Amino acid sequence: MVVDNNIIEKIKALRKEKNAVIFAHYYQTSDIQAIADFIGDSLALSQKAAETTADIIVLAGVKFMAETVKILSPEKKVIIPDLMAGCSLADSCKKEDFEEFINDNPGRTVITYVNTTADIKALSDIACTSSNAKQIVESLHQDEKIIFGPDRNLGNYIKELTKRDILVWDGACHVHEQFSLDAILRMKKENPGSKIIAHPECEKPVRLVADYIGSTSGMLSFVSKDPGKVFIVVTEPGILYEMRKAEPEKIFIPVPPKYSMCGYNECNFMKLITLEKIYKSLKFEEPEVTVDASIIEWAAVPIKRMLEISAKLGL
């Protein structure tokens, strides 16, 4: 990837001038991860948002992440370089439909993945991420009845692990549902001794062939500790930047989408963010992400409860 050093210097100057920070998700391109003040998964970004003293937060990720940052830091200006950076998973759970689902199944604790809009968080009791969903569920009484949304693959995976009474919303991430099982098995055959590591948002057939299932941060930890040399990585390929940086002697192989035996299965929403857009967003301090004060009040409750449970469990 060719990097424009001039624009990087402009970004650094504006960041210092405006007391701004750049938060980036692991699925961003390598040039963006390289200039970010902090890189992390959804939980880490949420925690860092609550801690930062910056006046401006530029979120290099998707819109629901920027909303989460705003919910935790309502006094700060939160910017996303492209408002079109949405999320197919968040879009699969509309407020009116989810509210009806909750009302049709009363008496259940509502746990929602952070990959949701602020409106959905405001309807929830506890938030979770892929890295702490199992622990969040297990922190509740074993007889507690639960609604889990919006990801059906993560929800059913947690239901299998915990054996709890969980009703799962029927939503999904278009990236994690598009990995080719045929390609994974072919890669495994071509690379004897390799290990398949998969995100729990993947479909069950993919999870069944995986040697390790975990969040983005979990995958990074696994490949650092595991003695293996070759890993078939079944999640958005942006994470390979951090993997290769941390473990340059190891080989990480991305998996193509279904109906293709080559190429990358990328999130088109994540890849809308560019260095040029980050520079412009810092310069003009827009597009700003705003969340209604009443929504912030309700949406902050499940996020803070998640962070409290996570802190108590040492996650």
C-alpha positions as CSV (number, residue, x, y, z in Angstrom):
1,M,0.0,0.0,0.0
2,V,1.4,3.4,-1.0
3,V,1.1,5.8,1.9
4,D,1.0,9.6,1.4
5,N,3.5,10.9,4.0
6,N,2.3,14.5,3.4
7,I,-1.2,13.8,4.5
8,I,0.1,11.8,7.5
9,E,2.0,14.9,8.6
10,K,-1.0,17.1,8.2
11,I,-3.1,14.7,10.3
12,K,-0.5,14.6,13.0
13,A,-0.4,18.4,13.1
14,L,-4.2,18.8,13.3
15,R,-4.4,16.1,15.9
16,K,-2.0,18.0,18.1
17,E,-3.5,21.4,17.4
18,K,-7.0,20.3,18.2
19,N,-6.3,17.9,21.1
20,A,-7.8,15.1,19.1
21,V,-7.3,11.3,19.1
22,I,-7.8,8.7,16.4
23,F,-9.4,5.4,17.5
24,A,-9.3,2.7,14.9
25,H,-10.8,-0.8,14.8
26,Y,-8.7,-3.8,13.8
27,Y,-10.6,-4.0,10.5
28,Q,-9.3,-0.7,9.2
29,T,-6.6,-0.6,6.5
30,S,-3.0,-0.8,7.6
31,D,-2.2,2.8,6.9
32,I,-5.0,3.9,9.2
33,Q,-4.0,1.5,12.0
34,A,-0.4,2.8,11.7
35,I,-1.4,6.4,12.6
36,A,-4.1,5.6,15.2
37,D,-3.6,6.6,18.8
38,F,-5.4,3.4,19.8
39,I,-6.4,0.3,18.0
40,G,-8.8,-2.2,19.4
41,D,-12.0,-4.3,19.3
42,S,-15.4,-3.0,20.3
43,L,-14.8,-3.5,24.1
44,A,-11.4,-1.9,24.1
45,L,-12.6,1.1,22.1
46,S,-15.5,1.5,24.5
47,Q,-13.2,1.4,27.5
48,K,-10.7,3.9,25.9
49,A,-13.5,6.3,25.0
50,A,-14.5,6.5,28.7
51,E,-10.9,7.2,29.7
52,T,-9.6,9.7,27.1
53,T,-9.1,13.4,27.9
54,A,-9.1,14.5,24.3
55,D,-11.6,17.1,23.1
56,I,-12.2,15.4,19.8
57,I,-12.4,11.7,19.0
58,V,-12.1,10.6,15.4
59,L,-13.5,7.1,15.1
60,A,-12.0,5.1,12.2
61,G,-14.6,2.4,12.2
62,V,-18.4,2.2,11.6
63,K,-21.2,4.4,12.8
64,F,-22.5,2.3,15.7
65,M,-18.9,2.5,17.2
66,A,-18.9,6.3,17.0
67,E,-22.4,6.4,18.7
68,T,-21.0,4.2,21.5
69,V,-18.1,6.6,22.0
70,K,-20.6,9.5,22.1
71,I,-22.8,7.7,24.6
72,L,-19.8,7.2,26.9
73,S,-18.3,10.7,26.3
74,P,-21.3,13.0,25.6
75,E,-19.3,16.1,26.4
76,K,-16.7,15.4,23.6
77,K,-17.0,16.0,19.9
78,V,-17.1,12.6,18.1
79,I,-16.4,12.5,14.4
80,I,-16.6,9.7,11.9
81,P,-14.8,10.4,8.6
82,D,-17.7,8.9,6.5
83,L,-21.3,8.7,7.7
84,M,-22.0,6.0,5.2
85,A,-19.8,3.6,7.2
86,G,-22.7,1.6,8.5
87,C,-23.0,-2.0,9.6
88,S,-25.0,-4.8,8.0
89,L,-25.4,-6.4,11.4
90,A,-26.7,-3.2,13.1
91,D,-29.0,-2.7,10.1
92,S,-30.5,-6.2,10.6
93,C,-32.0,-5.1,13.9
94,K,-34.5,-2.2,13.6
95,K,-35.8,-0.5,16.7
96,E,-39.5,-1.1,16.0
97,D,-39.0,-4.7,15.2
98,F,-36.7,-5.4,18.2
99,E,-39.0,-3.6,20.6
100,E,-41.9,-5.8,19.4
101,F,-39.8,-8.9,19.9
102,I,-39.0,-7.8,23.5
103,N,-42.7,-7.1,24.2
104,D,-43.7,-10.5,22.7
105,N,-41.3,-12.2,25.1
106,P,-41.7,-10.4,28.4
107,G,-39.7,-11.1,31.6
108,R,-36.4,-11.7,29.8
109,T,-33.1,-9.9,30.3
110,V,-32.1,-8.2,27.1
111,I,-28.4,-8.6,26.2
112,T,-27.3,-6.9,23.0
113,Y,-24.0,-7.1,21.1
114,V,-22.4,-3.6,20.8
115,N,-22.8,-3.9,17.1
116,T,-26.1,-2.1,17.4
117,T,-27.5,1.4,17.1
118,A,-27.9,3.7,20.0
119,D,-31.7,3.1,19.8
120,I,-31.2,-0.7,20.3
121,K,-28.8,-0.1,23.2
122,A,-31.5,2.0,24.8
123,L,-33.8,-1.0,24.8
124,S,-31.2,-3.3,26.4
125,D,-30.3,-4.3,29.9
126,I,-26.7,-5.3,29.3
127,A,-24.4,-4.8,26.3
128,C,-21.6,-7.3,25.3
129,T,-18.9,-7.9,22.8
130,S,-17.7,-11.1,21.2
131,S,-14.9,-11.2,23.7
132,N,-17.1,-11.0,26.8
133,A,-20.5,-12.3,25.7
134,K,-20.1,-15.8,27.4
135,Q,-18.9,-14.2,30.6
136,I,-21.7,-11.6,30.6
137,V,-24.3,-14.4,30.2
138,E,-22.7,-16.5,32.9
139,S,-22.7,-13.6,35.3
140,L,-26.4,-13.8,35.5
141,H,-28.4,-16.4,37.5
142,Q,-28.5,-19.7,35.7
143,D,-32.3,-19.7,35.6
144,E,-32.5,-16.2,34.1
145,K,-34.3,-16.0,30.8
146,I,-32.4,-14.0,28.1
147,I,-33.0,-12.3,24.8
148,F,-29.8,-12.0,22.8
149,G,-29.4,-9.9,19.7
150,P,-28.7,-9.1,17.0
151,D,-26.2,-11.7,15.7
152,R,-27.7,-15.1,15.3
153,N,-24.3,-16.9,14.9
154,L,-22.7,-15.3,18.0
155,G,-26.0,-15.8,20.0
156,N,-26.4,-19.4,19.1
157,Y,-22.7,-20.1,19.8
158,I,-23.1,-18.5,23.3
159,K,-26.3,-20.5,23.8
160,E,-24.4,-23.7,23.0
161,L,-21.6,-22.9,25.4
162,T,-23.7,-21.8,28.3
163,K,-26.7,-24.0,27.9
164,R,-28.9,-21.0,29.0
165,D,-32.5,-20.2,28.1
166,I,-31.7,-17.7,25.3
167,L,-34.0,-16.4,22.5
168,V,-31.7,-15.2,19.7
169,W,-32.6,-12.4,17.3
170,D,-32.2,-13.3,13.6
171,G,-29.5,-10.9,12.5
172,A,-26.1,-11.4,10.9
173,C,-22.9,-9.8,9.7
174,H,-22.6,-10.0,5.9
175,V,-18.8,-10.5,6.0
176,H,-18.8,-13.3,8.6
177,E,-21.6,-15.2,6.8
178,Q,-19.7,-15.1,3.5
179,F,-16.6,-17.1,4.3
180,S,-16.1,-20.1,2.0
181,L,-16.0,-23.4,3.9
182,D,-14.7,-25.0,0.8
183,A,-11.8,-22.6,0.6
184,I,-11.1,-23.1,4.3
185,L,-10.9,-26.8,3.9
186,R,-8.7,-26.5,0.8
187,M,-6.3,-24.2,2.6
188,K,-6.1,-26.5,5.5
189,K,-5.2,-29.4,3.2
190,E,-2.6,-27.3,1.4
191,N,-1.0,-26.2,4.7
192,P,-0.5,-29.3,6.9
193,G,-0.3,-28.4,10.5
194,S,-2.0,-25.0,10.1
195,K,-4.7,-23.9,12.5
196,I,-8.0,-22.4,11.6
197,I,-9.0,-19.4,13.8
198,A,-12.5,-18.1,13.4
199,H,-14.7,-15.3,14.8
200,P,-17.9,-16.4,16.5
201,E,-20.0,-14.4,14.1
202,C,-19.2,-17.0,11.5
203,E,-21.7,-19.7,10.5
204,K,-21.8,-22.9,12.5
205,P,-20.1,-25.1,9.8
206,V,-17.1,-22.8,9.9
207,R,-17.0,-22.8,13.7
208,L,-17.1,-26.6,13.7
209,V,-13.9,-26.9,11.7
210,A,-12.1,-24.1,13.7
211,D,-9.2,-24.9,16.0
212,Y,-9.9,-21.7,17.9
213,I,-13.0,-19.4,18.1
214,G,-12.7,-16.0,19.5
215,S,-13.0,-12.2,19.1
216,T,-10.5,-10.1,17.2
217,S,-8.5,-9.5,20.4
218,G,-8.8,-13.1,21.3
219,M,-7.4,-14.2,18.0
220,L,-4.4,-11.8,18.4
221,S,-3.7,-13.3,21.8
222,F,-4.1,-16.8,20.5
223,V,-1.6,-16.5,17.6
224,S,0.9,-14.8,19.9
225,K,0.8,-17.7,22.5
226,D,0.3,-20.6,20.2
227,P,3.4,-22.4,18.9
228,G,1.9,-22.9,15.4
229,K,3.5,-21.2,12.4
230,V,0.6,-21.0,9.9
231,F,-2.9,-19.7,10.7
232,I,-6.0,-19.6,8.5
233,V,-7.8,-16.4,9.6
234,V,-11.6,-16.4,9.3
235,T,-12.5,-12.8,10.0
236,E,-12.2,-9.5,8.3
237,P,-8.6,-9.4,6.9
238,G,-7.8,-6.0,8.4
239,I,-6.7,-7.9,11.5
240,L,-3.8,-9.4,9.6
241,Y,-1.9,-6.1,9.9
242,E,-1.7,-6.4,13.7
243,M,-1.0,-10.1,13.5
244,R,1.9,-9.7,11.1
245,K,3.3,-6.8,13.1
246,A,3.2,-8.8,16.4
247,E,4.3,-12.1,14.9
248,P,6.4,-11.4,11.7
249,E,7.8,-15.0,11.6
250,K,4.3,-16.6,11.4
251,I,2.1,-16.9,8.3
252,F,-1.4,-15.6,8.3
253,I,-3.8,-16.6,5.4
254,P,-7.0,-14.7,4.8
255,V,-10.1,-16.6,3.6
256,P,-12.0,-15.6,0.4
257,P,-15.8,-15.2,0.3
258,K,-18.2,-17.8,-0.9
259,Y,-18.3,-18.4,-4.7
260,S,-14.7,-17.4,-5.0
261,M,-11.5,-19.3,-4.4
262,C,-9.3,-16.2,-4.1
263,G,-9.4,-12.6,-3.0
264,Y,-10.4,-11.0,0.3
265,N,-13.7,-11.0,2.2
266,E,-13.6,-7.4,3.3
267,C,-16.1,-5.2,5.0
268,N,-17.0,-2.6,2.5
269,F,-18.3,-0.3,5.3
270,M,-15.0,-0.4,7.2
271,K,-13.0,0.3,4.1
272,L,-15.0,3.5,3.4
273,I,-12.6,5.2,5.9
274,T,-9.4,6.6,4.3
275,L,-6.5,8.8,5.4
276,E,-7.9,11.6,3.2
277,K,-11.3,11.4,4.9
278,I,-9.6,11.4,8.3
279,Y,-7.7,14.5,7.4
280,K,-10.8,16.3,6.1
281,S,-12.8,15.3,9.2
282,L,-10.2,16.7,11.5
283,K,-9.8,19.9,9.5
284,F,-13.5,20.7,9.3
285,E,-14.5,18.8,12.4
286,E,-17.3,16.9,10.6
287,P,-19.3,14.7,10.1
288,E,-20.1,14.9,13.8
289,V,-21.9,12.1,15.4
290,T,-24.7,13.2,17.7
291,V,-27.1,11.1,19.8
292,D,-30.2,12.5,21.5
293,A,-29.7,13.2,25.2
294,S,-32.6,11.0,26.2
295,I,-31.2,8.1,24.2
296,I,-27.8,8.6,25.7
297,E,-29.2,8.4,29.1
298,W,-30.8,5.0,28.4
299,A,-28.2,3.6,26.1
300,A,-25.4,4.3,28.6
301,V,-27.0,1.9,31.1
302,P,-26.3,-1.4,29.4
303,I,-22.8,-0.3,28.3
304,K,-21.8,0.8,31.7
305,R,-23.2,-2.4,33.2
306,M,-21.1,-4.4,30.7
307,L,-18.0,-2.5,31.7
308,E,-18.8,-3.0,35.4
309,I,-19.2,-6.7,34.9
310,S,-16.1,-6.9,32.8
311,A,-14.1,-5.0,35.4
312,K,-15.4,-7.3,38.2
313,L,-14.4,-10.4,36.2
314,G,-11.1,-8.9,35.2
315,L,-11.8,-9.0,31.5
